[in-house]
Amino acid sequence: MTKELYINGQLCDLEDTPSLIFQSPVFNDLDVIQSNRSAEINLPLTPRNRKAFGLIDRIDILDDSAVYGKHSAAYYLGGFPIFTRGYAMVTDVTDTINITLVWGNIDNFQPLFDASLRDLREQIIEVAGADYVEWNEDTSYLLRNSPVSPYTGFIAVDFGASLIEYAKDSSGNWYIPGESRQYWKYTHPSIYVEAVLNAIERYHGIIIEDKTALSRIDGHDLLIPLVSKNSGPDSWYSDRFEASSAHYGNSGSSNTALKFREIVSDKRSILTDQNYAIDVSSTKTIDVSIISYSSAVFFPGMRAASASPTLKLRGDSGNGTSEVLLSVEGIDTGSGIRFGVKPDLFNNVEVNVEDYDTVRWILSNAVTIDATTSDEFTVAAKFIITPHFDDIQFPSPFPIAENLPDMTHAEFLSALMTMAGLFAYPDSSDSNTIHMMSPDQFYNSTETIDYDYRTVGSEDDRTPNTQTDRRIVDSHLDATIQDWSRKVILNDRGEIWRPEGTEFTMGDYAQTNTLDYDNDEDAEMLNTQGIISIDNENIERENELVSLDFSASTNRTGWNPDRPDRPFAFVPCYEEQTVNGAKKVNYSAPSARILADVNTTIEDGNGTVGRYRHGLFPRTMYFGGSEGIVAKRYADYQRILKRFRMITVYVKLTVADICNLDYTRRVYLDVYGCYFAIYSVTTGEDGICECKLIKL
């Protein structure tokens, strides 16, 4: 049978048939998306193999990057593509090039490890219509029928400093407070998990199967409150300095500083008292624009001095050093100096100001035409400096993508999968879809793989099974099974009734395996952890199986103290303090949080007067407890692991069987009278594979 291994598109020489390991995604670390197929291969040092890896064995090559990177890999067996989008990594070089091949989930998942949620700006715009939410005095909560995008907006969450409350009007009816409320600056927007999943799909060009299961819990949508206050392009513009014109007086000097008085925007007060220097000490980068109201930027009443007139943006530091950061030469027209030939002399030109405290515009090599006049001249153009501040200040557009949790797409998906009790598995026929499965499928599915008549022994001398022509499985297995009944092989002992091996432990599982959130101090008292138990006194007593990248949240009574059954999630971004009789609010970003969106009806006694959304951390989001995640979503997983038993048998599988290996289907072995889940399949010579199967 032909064997073809391609590394970086180069066909390689093989001495032996690679032993490939196919690993089930179900029985690995719950909070890690990983490659579930691998192989260790030793390639001979032939010219073809050395070329594929860039002469990796030579110490004198100029470019040795091949040693430290991942190489694209594809493998065909008998013309069947076992994998086409794998990776090869060099472990070492001796008299062979020793590599590790990984594939399977890696087809779908490797790019997810390389991208941060905060890289999703363009995709959030596609999904939600904008990458920001207006954060100002006119802010309001999302209502059920609100025209605001259903994916982003303000959900009633207690961020620590006087939750914006529903209030009663003079008639005693509940209403939503308007712009006069003073605490909007102490609340943050949220984004729904479904929107983030949609954005991840668009970013990678993939489909995430069953997004509903990942983005909802107990009938409620999951949402992410944005706890950080990172800036973005929209907030940068909000923080810009903009003047509608510039001014300068009579000057005999060849260097004249421009002053600004007609200020359109300066929210952060970066224009200094001198009215010409712009404070840039809190940023590393600025965008610079000068845009004329007419055909070009014109400086009236000025003429050239001894050299070409030049408009300069100068950076000044506190130690007395200065540098010209941007400049343009002008033309003396006789009545003034013209810069450029179109309205936008500079339009969002990015300038690095990391080493400077202030910047200012200087007109150099130009003096006034009439030295006796005391007139002041005006440049009819907009002067804009847009600092790239790291943070935002109220009021401002509140960026969405930039304030998503600081985790990769894979970490985010892994956390959601853990909460949903789901595992990702590969499908070679549909590599652009991330498929999900639950251990419940082993018990709920009627589809079963019949491995019974393919079971073989471990002896070297294997002969076809001629002991029986029975078709026992026909009477009680579903008709959709793959019938491999005629391919069974026995060893000389004929002991098909006894597995080649039996194991009673797996990986790092202990007697008590905990699943929990990585809780902040404010949530530590909640006792949110759940436990998966294994009845085996011979293994370690305890193990932290999962520590999620989110913190749990407490709930606090909200707008109506008479209704403690209507609490709000508490996400401590702000803390109120009284200093010398004055109230002060301090901000500190907590860990990433995930909440459930709850719609609560407000009634005035005569019927519903409004419906709003608020965030909650309900008991169903705890891992422990009778309503928790472990009890509801890991019951069958616990059932499998409680009294764990994994057997090893040898099964003859065709190349087509390997290509179409389906971890979601049970294996039935009639000789043992029970069902199994596939744990791993390791290929061998002549199609005889070592199969590890977990008893269900």
N, C-alpha and C positions, 0 to 999 in steps of 0.2 A: 504494500500500500504506500502510495507516495506521501512524503512528508515535506512540507514547504514552510520554512520560517523566514519571514521578511523583517529586517531591521532597517529602519529609515528608508524603506523601499528597496533595499538590497537583499536579494536571495542569499541565504546563508547556508553553509555546509553543516550537516548534522551527522554525528557518529551514531547516536542512539535515538530511539523514539522517546521524546520528552514525556516524563510522567506528569500529567496535569492534575491539579487539585481543584475540584469544584466544591465550594463551601456554601452551605445554606446561610442566608442572611439572618435567619430567625434566631439562631442560638449563639449569637455573639453579643458584644457589648451593646446594651440597649441604646445608649446615647451617642453612638458613633456610626456614621455612614462610612463603610469601608469597602475596599475591593474584596470580593468573595471568591475569586478564582486566582490561582497562582501556580507557578512552577519554578523549580531551580534547574538550570540547564548549564552544562559545561560545553562550550563551543571550541572546537579545535582551532589552533592558530594558523588557519589557512589564509592566503592572500585575500580571498573574498570576505572572510569574517573580519579580518583586520581592517579592510576598507570600510565595512559597514559601521565600525566603531571608531573611525578616524585614527587608525594606527595607535590605538590606545596603549599598546604594549611598549611603545617607544618613549623613552624618557626625554629625548632631545627634540620632540615636536614643538613647534611654536604655539599651536592652539591645542591645549589639553582639556577643553571644556567638555568633551565627550565623557570624561571620567565622572563629572559631577552633575550631569543632567539626565533627564528621562528621554528615552528614545522610542519613537513610534514602532509598534510591533504588530504583526499579523501572522496567523498560523493556519495552514490548510492541511487537512488530513484526508487523503483519498478524494481530493477535490472539494470536500466540504469545508466551508469557512468556520473553523472552531472559534476564532475571534479575528476581527479586523481593526479594532481600535484599542489595542492594549498598549502597555508601556514596558520597556525593558530597562533595568537598572543594573549597572555593573557593580558587583560586589568586590571582586578582586581579579587579578590576572596572575596565573602561574604558568604551567605549560598549556593551559586552556584559558579562554575568556569565560569567566564564571558570572552568570547573570541571573537575575530574578525577573520573571515575567508576571505581570498582574493585568487582569482584565475582568470582564463581567460588569459589576456595578460601576467599575471605573469608567466604562463607556459613558454612563449617564452622569456620574457624580464628580469626576475629577475637576471639571471647571467650577463646581460649586464651592470647592475648597479655596479657590484662587480669587474669589470676588467677595467684597464686603457688602452688607446691606446698604451701606452709605454710598455705594456706587450706583444706586438705582434711580438717580435723579431723572434721567430722560424717560425711564419706564414708568415712574410715578406720574410724570406729566401725562403720558399716554393713558394711564389707567384712571387717574383721578382728575385730570384736566389741568392741574397745576401742581407745582412742587412746594406750595406754601399755603398757609391759612392766615388770613388777616387777623392780627392779634392787637386789638385796640379797644377803645371805649365802647365801640359799637358791637363788640363780640357778643354772640348769643349761643346758647346750647342747641345742639341738633335735636329737632323734633322728628317724630315719625314721618310727617309729610313735609319736612323741610325741603326747599329747593336746593339747599347746599348739597354738594357731592356726598353721596352716602358713604364714601370710603374714608373721608377725612373730616375732621371738625372737632368741636369742643363737646366733650362728654362730661357730665357732672362727676368729677372725681375730687376728693379732698387732697389737695397738694400741700397741706400743712398750715397755710396761713389764711384762716377765715374763708372756708369754702363759700363760693358765690351761691347764695341761697335763693330759693323761691321765697317770695314775700307776700304779705296780704295788703290789699289796697284799703282805702278808707271804708269800704263796704264790708271788709272782712273776707273778700274772695282772694284765692291764690292767683298770683300772676307772675310773669317772668320779669325781673327787674331790667330796666333799660340801661342806657349808657351812663347813668348817674352812679351806678355801683362802682365802688372804689377798688374792688379786689380782683378785677379781671386780669391785672398784671401778675397775679399769683396763681393763675391757672394755666394749663398747657393743653394743646390739642392732642388728639389721639388718631391713630389710623387702624383700620380693620385689618386683621390678619389675612383675610381673603385678598385684599388689595396688594399686600406685600407678595403673596404667592403668585398673583397675576403678573406682578412686575418681574419676579424671578423667572417666570415662564418666558416672558418677552425678552429678557436679557439674554437667556441661553438658547432661545428657540426650541423649547421643550414643552412637554405637557406633564403636569403633575396630576396623577390620577387621584380621584376622590378628594378634591380640595375641601369639600364640605366636611368630611370627617376630621380634617386637620384644622379647620377654621371655626368649628362650632363645638360647644360642649353643653350637654343637657338642654339642647334646644336654643342656646344663646350664642350669638356671634362673639368670637374672641377679638379683643382689640389690644393694641399696644399704646399705652400713654407715653408721650415723648418727654422723657425726663430731663434730657440735656437741653442746652440753649446754644447750640452751634450755629454759626452763621452760614449763609449761602448767597449766591448771586442776587437773589431778590432782596434779601435783607441788607446786602452791601449797598445797593442803590438807595434803600431807605435811609441809610446812614451817611449818604454823600454830603459833601459840601458843594453848594451850587450858588453862584452869584449871577444875577442877570446882566451885569456889566462890570467893567474894571475902570479904575480912575488913576490919573497921574497928573502932577502939576508941572509948572515951569521948572526946567532943570537945565543947568549948564553942565551937569555931570554926565558922563558917558554910561552910567549905570543907574537906571531908575526902577525902583520897586513899584509894582502895581498894588493898589489898594482896593478893597472891596467893602461896599456899604449896602448895596441892594441885595440882601441875602434871601434866596428862595428856600434853601434848606440847609440846616446845620444842626441836626438833632443832637449830636454829641458835642457840640460847641468846640469844634476843632480849629476854628478861626481864632487866632490869638488876639490879645488886646491891641496889638499894633495894626490890626486889620489887613495885614499883608502876608503874615506867616501862617501856614497850616500845620497843626500839630499831627505828626505821623508816628509818634514814639510808640504807639500801641499796636502798630501793624507792620507787616513786612512788605506788603505789596499795595500799590494803589493803581487805579485806572484814571487816566488823564484825558480830558476832553476840552477843546475850545471850539465852539460852534457859533459862527456869525449869523446875524439875522438877515444879511444880504449876501452878496456874491463872494466876499472874501473878508478876512479879519483885517480891519483898518485902524491904524493908530494916527489920528489927526494931529496937526500942529507939530509934527516931529520931522527931523531931517537926519540924514546920515552924518556921522562924525568922520573920524579918520579911516574907518574900516566899514565893512558891510554891517548894517544894523542886524542885530540878532535877538530873538526872543528866547530866553532860557528858563528852564525849570531847575532851580538850584536846591540841592540838599545840604542842610547845615546840621552838624552834630554839636553836642554839648562841649566837646573838647576843642572847639574852634576850627575844625576842619570843614571844608566845603567842597562840593563837586557838582558839576553840571550834569544833570541826569537826562535832560531832553533839550533839544535846541532846534531852531529853524531860522534861516536867513530871510530877510525881507528886502523889498525894493523901495527906494526913495522915489515917490511920485511927484515931488515938488510941493504938495500940500499935506503930505503925511507919508507914512510908511505902510505898505501893503504886505501882508504875509499870506502866502498861498494864493490859489486861483479858484477855490471853491469854499463853500460855507464851513465845512468841518476841517479845520486846520489840524486838530488831533481828535480822534474819535475812539475812546476807550483804549488808549494805548497803555499797556501794562508796564509799570515801572517798579523796580526793586528799591525799597527805601529802608531796608533792614538796618543799615548802619547810620541812619540819620534821625534826628528828632523833629525837624521841621523842613518844609519845602516852601519856596516862594517863587513867584514869577518876576524875572528881571529883564528889562529892556536895555540891551547893551549896545554900545557904539551908536547912540542916537541922542540928539539934543533938540530942544525946542527951536522952532524956526525963528520966533520973535522972543529974544531973551528978556525983553522989557515987560512982557505981558504977565499978569498974575492969574490968568485964567486957568481953570482946571479942565482937563480933557477927559472924555469918556470913550471907552472902547465898547462899541455896541455888539457884544458877543457874550454868550454864556460860558462861564469858566466853571468847570466841574472837576472835583477831586473825589474819587470814590475809594475809600480805604477798605481793604479786605480784613475787617475785624474778625477775630476768632469767635466772638460771642454776639448775641443779639440783646438789645435793650427795648423794653416796652415803651411806646408802641412800635410794632415792626411786623413785616411779613414773617411768619414763623416757618422756617424751612422744614420740610418733611423728611426727605431722604437723608439729609445731613444729620438728623436727630434720631434716626432709627437706631436700635441697639447695635453696639460695636461688636458685631459677630459676623462670621462668614455666612453665606447662603446655606452651606452644609450644616453648620452649627444650628442655625435657625430651624431648618427642616428637621434635624435630628431631635431637637427639643419638642417640636410639635408632634412628631411621630411617637415619641416616648409618652406624651400626654394622651395620645389617641390609641396607644397600644398597637401601633402598626409598624411593619418592617418593610423596607424597600427591597425589591428583587429585580434582577435583570431579565430582559426578554430580548433574545438575539434578533427576533423578527421585528422588533419595534424599539430600537435603541434610543429614540427621541422621547420616549415616555417613561417617566418614573412610576413604576407600578408599586402598589401597596398591598400588603397582605396582613392578616391577623392570624395568630395561632388558632383562633376559633375555626378557621377554615378546615383545619385537620379533622374537626369533629362534625362540621356542618356540611362539608362537601361530599357528594356521592361519587365523585371521580376518584378512581384508585388505580395506581400502577401495579400490575401483577408481576412482581419480581420472582415469584415462587419457583417457577420452572427455569429460572436463569441462575439459580444459586449454585455456586461451585465451591469445591474445597480448596485448601491452601497447598496441597501437594503439587509437585512439579508435573507429575504424570496425570493429566486430566483427560478423561474419556467421556463421550456423550452418555447421557442418562438414558438407559434402555429399560429401567426397572418398571416403568409404568406408563401407560397411555392415558391415565386418568385426567379428566378435565374438571377437577373439583370446583374450581373457581366459577365455572359457568353458572352454577346454581344459585349463588348468593352475592356475586359482585355485579356492579353496574355494567351495562352493556358497552359503556364508553371506555372501558379499561383498554390499555395497550396489552395485547395478548402476546406474551413472549414464552408461551408454555412449551414450545418444541425446542428450546435452546438450552435447557438445563444441563449442566455438567457436574459430575460428582468426582470427588477424589477417591483414591483406592480404598480408604476406610469406609466410604459410603455413609459417613456420619452427618448427613444433612440436617438431622434433628438438633445437632449441637453447633452453635455459632463458632466461628474461628476465635472469637474473643468477646468478652463482655466487660464493660466499664460502668462504674457506678458514680463517677464524678465527672465534671466538665469545667474546664477553664478555671476561672477564679471564683466560681460560685461557692458560697459558704452555707452554713446552716441557716443563717439569717442574712438576707440580702436587702439592703435598704434602697429605696428610691425617694428622692426628695428634691426640693428646690435649693439653690445656693442662697440661703436667706440672709437678708440684711438684719441688723440688730433689732429693728422695729418689728420684724416678723418671726424672730426666733422662738417666741413663746407660743406660737400657733400649733406646734407639733403636727406638721403637715406630712411627715414621712410615712411611706407605706412599706410593707415588708413582704417579700417572697421567700417562703420557707422551704427547706429541703430536709427530709428526714434521714439524716446520715450523720451519726456521731463521730465519724472518722475524718471529717473535713473541718476546715477552719470554722470558728464560731460565728464571726461577723465579717461582712464585706459591704463597702459602699458601692452598690451596683450603678447607681445613677445620681449625679448631682447636676441638676438642670442649670442652664445659663440664665435663668430668670430667678428673681426673688418672689416669694409669696407676699401677700399684702393683707394687713388687717382691715377690718371694716369699722367705720365709726358712724354714729347717728348723725344724720344730715340736717336738712332744713326744718324738720318738724320734730322737736324733742318729745312730743306726745306720741310719736310713732317710731319706737326703736326698731320695729320690724322693717323699716325702710332706711337702711344704712347706705353709706357710700364707701368705696374703697379708699384707703388712706395710703397715699404715695408721698412720702416726706421729702419734697423738694425744698420747702420753705419752713423756716422756724421763726416764730415771733418772740422777740425779747424786749424787755423794758429796761432801758439804760437811762439813768438819771431822770426817771419819770417820763421819758419819751419812748414810744414804740419803735422798734427796729426789726426789720425782716432780713434774715440771712438766707442765702441760697446755697444749696449743695446737692449735686445730682446723686440720687441713690442708684442702686443696680437696676438693670432692665426689669420691667414688670410686664405681666400679661394678665388681663382682666376679662370678665364676661360683661357684655352689654345687656343691661336690664332696662326694659321700658316700664315705667311706673305711671299709673294713672293718678292725676290729681283731681279730687272731687271737692265741691263746695257744698255738698248736701243736696243739691238739685240736679246733679249729673256731672259728667266729665267736662272740665274746662280746659284741659290741656294734657298733652302727653310728651314726656321728655325722656332722654336716655341718660342713664348713669352707669358708671363702672362699679363692679362688685367682684369680690373674690369669694365665691360661694364654696360650700363644703364639697361640692362635686369636683372642684379643682384641687382639693387635697389629694395626695397620693394614698393616705390611709383613711380608715373609717369605712362604715358600711355603704356610704354613698360615694366613696372616693374612687380614684383612678384604678388602683390595683384591684379592688373588689369588682368593679364594673368592666374593666378592659383587660385584665390579666388573669381572669379566673381559669381559663383553659391553659394558659402558660404555666400558672401555678400547678395545675393538675398534672401537666407533663413532668415538671421538675420535682414534684413532691417526693416521689420515690423513683429517682432517676435510674434508668437502665439503657445503655447504648451497646448494641451488638455490632460486630464486624463480620461481614460475609463477603464472599467473592461472587460477582455477578458478571455475566458476559453481556456487554452492551455494544451495540453498533455505533458507528460514527454518527449516524442520524439520531440515535438515542441520546448521545452526549450533546449534540447541538441543540436538541429540544428538551433538555433536562428541565423538569418542572418541579420546583421545590414546594409548590402549593398543593400538590396532590399526594395523597397517602400512598404508601407502599404496603401491599398485602403479601405476607408469606404464610401460605396455608399450613406448612409444616409446623409453625409455631402457633397458629390459630389466633393471630392478633395483627394489628396494624402498626405501622412505623412511619416516622417522619424522616426524610433524608437529612442527615447532618453533613456528610461529605462523600464525594466520589473521587477516587484517585485512579487514573487510567493506568493500564499496564499493557504488556505485550499481548497480541492476539485478541484484543478487545476485552480481556478479563480485568475487571475493575474491583478494587477494594472499596466496599461501601460501608460506611458507618451509619447505622440507622437507630433512631431513638424510639423506644417503645412508647406507644400512645395508650 
